[in-house]
Amino acid sequence: MAHLRRADGPGRSGRPTLAVVGATGAVGTVMLQILSQRADIWGEIRLIASPRSAGRKLAVRGEETEVVALTEEAFDGVDVAMFDVPDEVAERWAPLAAAKGAVVVDNSGTFRMDPEVPLVVPEVNPHAVRMRPRGIVANPSCTTLSMIVALGALHAEFGLRELVVSSYQAVSGAGRAGVATLRQQLSLVAGTELGTSPGDVRRAVGDGTGPFPEPVVLNVVPWAGAPREDGWSSEELKVRDESRKILGLPALPVAVTCVRVPVITTHSLTVHARFEGEVTVDKAREILATAPGVVLFDNPAAGEFPTPADVVGTDPTWVGRVRRALDDPTALELFVCGDNLRKGSALNTAQIAELVAAELS
């Protein structure tokens, strides 16, 4: 049964009350920007964070709003609560917020594979948001979101049957610590001849690898996430499991390699997608050019293809290098980029919340 609305309806303004939990974090900061840029559908917007951040004032929709501490009482009167917090915080507090009558939209990894929690991308499976027996809707990981809007559009037309992807993930996917680590490492190598002999970058960086197992400056690191069985990482399994759930393809063969690259923000992926029958590049380009949330930017002869330097700070999934596989007429090759803090986290969360708000109005 769907968790539809609070017993006492939307807030006093006649519009639903929104809580942003984790408002002072990296994604929370982007969320406040997005809320100020999108249609003003909310009544009160309540900013919630850890007790040490309580009392800070942050701007949202042109108003200075005081941050309140994360407590059960903070959810009194809240219709929709967006969570941008670590897994362990979401695990404890999201069910409490739902029990208080809020619909929770959670950006952590805690509930994504829970069969009673829909995993929603509004351009791909908006209908799934209505069936949320736990009162919680999950937001996919930033890596999955960087490609799934484009992939969903192609799947709707061609029928996906196999997926092979490699990710090139920005350091902001590891939070503020990831960004600080890369900037510090850049300062250590700038103006040097490092990167020309074995181990010279490692020696310069020393122990300052931050959340990464290896130096990320002047380097690529073929690892993101935590270790899992048989040499896989948690990030790789997330892409596999989440893609299957979002697309409704529980047995889809998926192979993933996740790589960390020295980019601040915006994930990129190479995608090899096999479909049910023969595909053409012209039809694929037509689908991508008209798909909501996708920008087709694809003219390699003119040097036009997506790169993180151009995509950062934008909302769509950008797609280029669209080719039919050389040895398989049923497969396409793509290169995609998406800002991992916007569509990859905050924007998709806001879009889900807007779907829920439409039910409450």
C-alpha positions, 0 to 999 in steps of 0.5 A: 500500500502506498504511503500517500500523505500526512493525516493533517494534509500539507502545511498551513500555506496550502503547500507541502512542508519540505525538510532538507536533512544534511543541509550543510553537506556537499550535496545539501549545499547543491540542493539548496541552490537547486531548490532556489532555481526550480519552481517554488512549490514548497511552503516551509523549507526546514533545514536540518543537520547535525547538532554541531551545525544547528544555529547556522543560517543558510540561504534558500529561495533568497531567504536566510534560514536557520539550521535546526538539529536532527531530532524527532521533533524536527520532523513535526509537520513535515510532508516530504523529507529529503535525506543527504546524509551518511548511510548510518544516519539514514538507517536510523532517522529515515524510518523515524521521519516516515513514522512521523508522517513524512515521505522520505526521499533518501540519497544514501545507499541504505534503502536502494535495494530494499524490495519495499522501497522504490528506486526512482529516476523520474525520466525513467520510472516515475510510476514507481514512486507511488508504491512505497509501503515504508514511506521511503523512496530511494535515490540511485547512486551518482554513478548510475544516475550519470548514465541511466536517463540516456540508457532508459530512453534507449531501452524503451525503444530497443530493449536492453539485454546486456550492459558493459560500462567503465566509469571515470568518477570525479573526486567529489563522489567521495565528498568534501574530503575527496575534493580537498585531497585532489586540490592538495595533491595538485598543489604538491605537483604543480610546476614540477616534472613529476609523473615521469618516473616510477613512484615519484608522484607517490613519494610527493603525495606521501600519506596524503591520499585521503579517501583514495587508495592511491594518489589521484593527481596525475593518475587514474585509480581503478577502484571506487567503493569498498571491497566485495567478493571476488575482487568487485567493489561496492560501487561496481555492484551498485551500478549493476544492481541499481540499473537492474532495479530501475529498468525492471530487468532483474536478470540483466547481464552487467559488467562494470569497472569503476575508475577514479580520475583527477576531476573535481565534479562530473562523472563520465562513463563509457557504455557498451549496450546490447539490445534485442535486435539490430540498432542504427545510429540514426535512430539512437541519435533521434531517441537521445536528441528528444529524450527528457533530461538528455543532451546529445552533443556528438560531432567528433570531427568538430571536436564536439563531445561531452567532457566534465569541464563543460558538463559540470554545473549543468543538469542533463546527461550529456551523450556523445561518441554514439557508434554502432559496435564494430562487430555486433549490429545489436550493440551501441557504444556511447560516452556519457557525462553527468554532474554527480552532485546535481542530477547525480544526487541533489537534482534527482532527489528534488525531482522525486520530492516534486513527484510526491508533492504533486500527490499531496496537492 
